[in-house]
Amino acid sequence: MKEVLEKINNQVNLSMGEMQDAMNQIMSGKVNDIDMESFLIGLNIKGISEEEITAAAMIMREKSLQIDIGDGSHIDTCGTGGTGLHTFNCSTASSFVAAAGGAKITKHGNKAISSKSGSADFLVEAGANINHDRSMLDNIFNEIGFVFLFAPLHHQAMKYVMPVRQKIAAKTIFNLLGPHTNPCNSKRQLLGVYDKNLLSTFSHVAKNLDMEHVLVVHGDDGLDEISVTSDTSISELKDMQIKEYKISPTDFGLDFGTFEAITAQSSEESLKMVNEAFAGTKSSIQDMIALNAGAALYIASKVISISDGVELAFDLMNRGKAAEKLDAYVNASNNL
């Protein structure tokens, strides 16, 4: 690690091989806390390159408890989080709508860190059992077409870095890796980022990791979702080509919402908002779920455009299909 730390402190980017070796040592428990802290803080000061994120994600994938599920067409809606803006659980809600539309979902997620309600908190509030052995996960996926992958159960090597991350108490490279390390090796993803500067970087990392179709999104209001309160910037990887563009709620015949209307202060409040949207109540919550579910359906090749996906998403909510899918998952998670 001495040579690696010296390079980082001299503001020199690490090669793929150097980064892989450093991350392998760290995630094998071979690096002491002092050097690990210097490594993480040094990367932050230097700035983390696309190659460094790619290399680190490769090692984190190797260290994860991977699960062979599905035929490769399943999608994830896991983003970075980290916005601190306390909105309802949009990515989780939209994944159930997409599942109701035939998309196969392997949803990677965790408990709240910077938000009031993480995906795990939301699902527990809904009554789901998120602690499963691997055979049960496979059974749930086959029955429901949706499975939740609780990050701590699949990334046990993170135990070596958690004390240092907690001590630093700031974003590090590990905040960038979760979305790139789906334990089911999902090749398609709706990936929200907390920083607009990560849009191009993340789509190129996805390309380096041989992803098939990824939408990296960031709302102009700061959200790591497709927003209903502002335009959203998108970097899209498809067929190994990357293009960047913006979309607006008005592109889909929707009005801009207010930020207050999509804010949730607890998992209980978030679930109430989602249940109302799933029951057909028109609101900014339902609009935002439809935007993100529409994008997920597009990535899953269930529709040919985000616009068609948004239209289908509204129909699935208004006909009660999204609510049925959520209920079916909760029941299966407790009974299988």
Secondary structure, DSSP 8 states (H G I E B T S, - for coil): -HHHHHHHHTT----HHHHHHHHHHHTTT-S-HHHHHHHHHHHHHH---HHHHHHHHHHHHHHS-----SSS--EE----------B--HHHHHHHHHHHTT--EEEEE-S-SSSS--HHHHHHHTT------HHHHHHHHHHHSEEEEEHHHH-GGGGGTHHHHHHH-S--THHHHGGG--TT--SEEEEE-SSTTHHHHHHHHHHHTT-SEEEEEEETTS-SS--SSS-EEEEEEETTEEEEEEE-GGGGT-----TGGGB-SSHHHHHHHHHHHHTT--SHHHHHHHHHHHHHHHHTTSSSSHHHHHHHHHHHHHTTHHHHHHHHHHHHHHH-
